[in-house]
């Protein structure tokens, strides 16, 4: 486990395809990726070591079989279930607007980032979703659509979208507890994440799923701009939620070992875990379980519209 470092982030150029619909999409995507803030930089993994059977061992002694390798992120995304496509009905006003778009051939000047931000805040209020204090820094940021789909992709791969999530770090510092020569994660450190986890898990999953279905085509366009197949977005989102659901929890604070200026988990299994899982451990078992319950409900709402 290492101290937080900035992950790689390349901001896409502003694209003129942003529209008022995109604004709603952006918020939905960023909220879905809100758990990205709970990540940390990745440590180098080490392979599992299985002790060889020596000639002195009894033939009756069962041999330890090697653990099957975990699927790669790409394999997990491909194996994730598809989110059903929900047909969206158009209101008369929407149909009229679509007709006008076909009739009017003149080029429309895309809105400025400032105009997008202002319309975004109005759109959020209009759909009844109001991000709490723990999500305010993301709510006030620009380029939400592009950053949001990038964050989802990184979550699905167990990476750390610290910059793309644009969420403020928790107050205070990471704390440890010492007894003699042994160190553990301090329970006081868990409380640093209570506000963010509470803000995220208070968002209604049914509303978020509905927003995804309403804005699916725009989300897929933004995902395709990252170089991936557009129709893989839903699988990537499910894989990201599955990553949260599979995170380990420990009722007792994990033991630590010092590596210079950094801390690592003493348990090799935990130290080999993904960045997402190691950071979720830092939020504490109660916060991790709350996030997992929320992710499970969101996954169900997406797959069973």
C-alpha positions in Angstrom: 0.0 0.0 0.0 1.5 3.3 -1.0 0.6 6.9 -0.3 -1.7 8.6 -2.8 -0.1 9.7 -6.1 -1.7 11.3 -9.1 -2.7 8.9 -11.7 -2.2 9.5 -15.4 -4.9 11.7 -17.0 -5.1 13.2 -20.4 -7.9 15.6 -20.8 -9.7 15.3 -24.2 -10.1 18.3 -26.3 -13.5 20.0 -26.0 -15.9 18.5 -28.5 -18.8 20.3 -30.0 -21.2 17.4 -29.5 -22.0 18.4 -25.9 -25.6 19.3 -25.6 -28.1 19.9 -22.8 -28.7 16.1 -22.7 -25.0 15.6 -22.3 -25.0 17.7 -19.2 -27.4 15.2 -17.5 -25.3 12.4 -18.8 -22.2 13.9 -17.4 -23.6 14.0 -13.8 -24.9 10.5 -14.0 -21.6 9.1 -15.2 -19.6 11.0 -12.6 -21.9 9.9 -9.8 -21.7 6.3 -11.0 -17.9 6.7 -10.8 -17.9 8.5 -7.5 -16.3 5.5 -5.9 -13.2 6.3 -7.9 -12.2 8.7 -5.2 -11.7 5.9 -2.8 -8.7 4.5 -4.8 -5.0 4.6 -4.3 -1.9 4.1 -6.5 -1.0 0.6 -7.4 1.8 -1.4 -6.0 3.7 -4.0 -8.0 2.0 -7.4 -7.7 4.0 -10.5 -6.8 3.1 -14.0 -7.9 1.7 -16.5 -5.5 4.3 -18.9 -4.3 3.2 -22.5 -3.8 5.6 -24.6 -1.7 6.9 -27.7 -3.6 6.2 -31.1 -2.3 9.4 -32.6 -0.9 10.3 -36.4 -1.1 9.9 -36.7 2.7 6.2 -35.8 2.6 3.8 -38.7 2.8 2.0 -39.7 -0.3 -1.2 -39.4 1.5 -0.7 -35.7 2.2 -2.9 -33.7 -0.1 -1.0 -31.4 -2.4 -1.7 -27.7 -2.6 -3.0 -27.0 -6.0 -2.0 -23.7 -7.6 -4.6 -21.0 -7.5 -6.2 -20.3 -10.8 -5.1 -16.9 -12.1 -7.5 -14.0 -11.7 -9.0 -12.8 -15.0 -7.3 -9.8 -16.6 -9.3 -6.5 -16.6 -10.1 -7.0 -20.3 -11.3 -10.6 -19.6 -13.5 -9.4 -16.8 -15.0 -6.7 -19.0 -15.8 -9.2 -21.7 -17.3 -11.6 -19.2 -19.5 -8.9 -17.6 -23.2 -9.1 -18.5 -24.8 -6.7 -21.0 -27.1 -4.1 -19.6 -30.5 -4.4 -21.4 -31.4 -1.6 -23.9 -34.5 0.3 -22.8 -36.4 2.0 -25.5 -36.9 5.7 -24.7 -40.2 7.4 -25.7 -40.0 10.9 -27.0 -42.3 13.7 -25.9 -43.9 15.9 -28.4 -41.5 18.7 -27.6 -38.5 16.3 -28.2 -40.0 15.2 -31.5 -40.4 18.8 -32.6 -36.9 19.6 -31.6 -35.6 16.6 -33.5 -37.5 17.7 -36.6 -36.1 21.2 -36.3 -32.5 19.8 -36.1 -33.1 18.1 -39.4 -34.6 21.2 -41.0 -32.0 23.7 -39.8 -28.7 23.0 -41.6 -26.7 25.9 -40.3 -23.9 25.1 -37.9 -24.7 25.7 -34.3 -22.0 27.2 -32.1 -21.2 24.8 -29.3 -21.6 26.2 -25.8 -18.6 27.4 -23.8 -17.3 25.4 -20.8 -18.8 28.1 -18.5 -22.2 27.8 -20.2 -22.0 24.0 -19.9 -21.3 24.2 -16.2 -24.2 26.6 -15.7 -26.6 24.5 -17.7 -25.3 21.4 -15.8 -26.3 22.7 -12.4 -29.8 23.6 -13.7 -30.1 20.1 -15.2 -29.1 18.4 -12.0 -31.7 20.3 -10.1 -34.3 19.5 -12.8 -33.8 15.7 -12.5 -34.0 15.8 -8.7 -30.5 14.7 -8.0 -28.5 17.0 -5.7 -24.9 16.0 -5.0 -24.0 16.4 -1.3 -21.1 18.2 0.1 -18.9 15.2 -0.4 -19.4 15.4 -4.2 -19.4 19.1 -4.6 -15.9 19.4 -6.2 -17.0 16.9 -8.9 -20.3 18.7 -9.3 -18.5 22.0 -10.0 -15.9 20.6 -12.4 -16.0 20.8 -16.2 -15.6 18.0 -18.8 -17.7 15.7 -16.7 -18.8 13.4 -19.5 -15.2 12.6 -20.7 -13.8 12.4 -17.2 -16.7 10.3 -16.0 -16.4 7.5 -18.7 -12.6 7.5 -18.1 -13.2 7.0 -14.4 -15.5 4.1 -15.0 -13.0 2.5 -17.3 -10.2 2.9 -14.7 -12.4 1.5 -12.0 -13.1 -1.6 -14.1 -9.4 -2.1 -14.4 -8.6 -1.6 -10.7 -6.8 1.7 -11.4 -6.9 5.0 -9.6 -8.8 7.8 -11.3 -7.8 10.4 -8.8 -7.7 13.3 -11.2 -10.6 12.2 -13.4 -13.0 11.9 -10.5 -12.0 15.4 -9.3 -13.2 14.7 -5.8 -11.5 16.4 -2.8 -9.3 14.3 -0.6 -10.6 13.6 2.9 -9.5 15.8 5.7 -6.7 14.7 7.9 -3.9 12.3 7.4 -3.6 8.5 7.2 -3.0 7.3 10.7 -1.4 4.2 12.1 -1.4 2.5 15.6 1.8 1.1 17.1 2.2 -1.6 19.7 5.8 -2.4 20.3 7.4 -3.0 16.9 4.0 -3.8 15.2 1.9 -1.3 13.3 -1.8 -1.4 12.2 -4.1 0.9 10.4 -5.8 3.2 12.9 -9.5 3.0 13.1 -9.5 6.8 13.3 -8.5 6.8 9.7 -11.7 5.1 8.6 -13.8 8.1 9.8 -12.1 10.3 7.2 -14.2 8.6 4.5 -17.6 8.7 6.2 -18.8 11.9 4.6 -17.9 10.9 1.0 -19.4 7.3 1.4 -22.5 8.8 2.9 -23.0 11.3 0.1 -22.5 8.6 -2.5 -24.7 5.9 -1.0 -27.5 8.4 -0.4 -28.0 8.8 -4.2 -31.0 6.7 -5.4 -29.8 3.8 -7.6 -33.1 3.6 -9.5 -32.7 7.2 -10.6 -29.1 6.7 -11.6 -30.0 3.6 -13.7 -32.8 5.5 -15.4 -30.4 8.3 -16.3 -28.0 5.7 -17.8 -30.7 4.3 -20.0 -31.9 7.7 -21.1 -28.4 8.9 -22.1 -26.9 5.6 -23.2 -26.0 6.6 -26.7 -24.1 9.7 -25.6 -22.2 7.7 -23.0 -21.2 5.2 -25.6 -20.0 8.0 -27.9 -17.8 9.3 -25.1 -16.5 5.8 -24.3 -15.7 5.2 -28.0 -13.6 8.4 -28.0 -11.3 6.6 -25.6 -10.5 4.0 -28.2 -12.8 1.3 -27.0 -15.9 -0.3 -28.7 -18.9 1.9 -27.9 -21.1 -1.1 -27.1 -18.6 -2.3 -24.4 -19.5 0.6 -22.1 -22.2 -1.3 -20.3 -19.9 -4.3 -19.7 -17.3 -1.9 -18.4 -19.7 -0.3 -15.9 -20.8 -3.7 -14.6 -17.2 -4.8 -14.3 -16.5 -1.6 -12.3 -19.3 -2.4 -9.9 -18.2 -6.0 -9.6 -14.7 -4.8 -8.6 -16.3 -2.9 -5.7 -18.4 -6.0 -4.8 -15.4 -8.3 -4.7 -13.3 -6.1 -2.4 -12.1 -7.8 0.8 -13.0 -6.5 4.2 -11.3 -7.0 7.5 -13.1 -6.4 10.8 -9.7 -6.0 12.5 -7.4 -3.3 11.2 -4.8 -4.8 8.8 -1.2 -5.0 10.0 1.4 -2.8 8.2 5.0 -2.9 7.4 7.2 0.1 6.7 8.8 0.5 3.3 10.8 3.7 3.7 8.4 6.6 3.5 5.5 4.2 2.4 3.4 1.7 4.2 2.6 -1.8 2.8 0.2 -4.4 4.1 1.9 -7.2 6.1 -0.5 -9.8 4.6 0.9 -10.7 1.2 -2.6 -11.4 -0.1 -3.7 -7.9 0.7 -0.6 -6.4 -0.7 -1.2 -8.2 -4.0 -4.7 -6.8 -4.2 -5.7 -4.2 -6.8 -5.4 -0.5 -6.0 -9.2 -0.3 -5.6 -9.3 -3.1 -3.1 -6.4 -1.8 -1.1 -7.9 1.7 -0.9 -11.3 0.4 0.1 -9.6 -1.4 3.0 -8.4 2.1 4.1 -12.0 3.2 4.3 -12.8 0.6 6.9 -15.2 -2.4 6.9 -18.4 -0.4 7.5 -17.8 2.0 4.7 -16.7 -0.8 2.3 -19.8 -2.8 3.1 -22.1 0.3 2.6 -20.5 0.9 -0.8 -20.9 -2.7 -1.7 -24.6 -2.7 -0.8 -25.1 0.4 -2.9 -23.1 -1.0 -5.8 -25.2 -4.2 -5.6 -28.5 -2.2 -5.8 -27.2 -0.2 -8.7 -26.1 -3.3 -10.6 -29.5 -4.8 -10.1 -31.3 -1.6 -11.2 -29.2 -1.5 -14.3 -29.7 -5.2 -15.3 -33.4 -5.4 -14.4 -34.9 -2.1 -15.8 
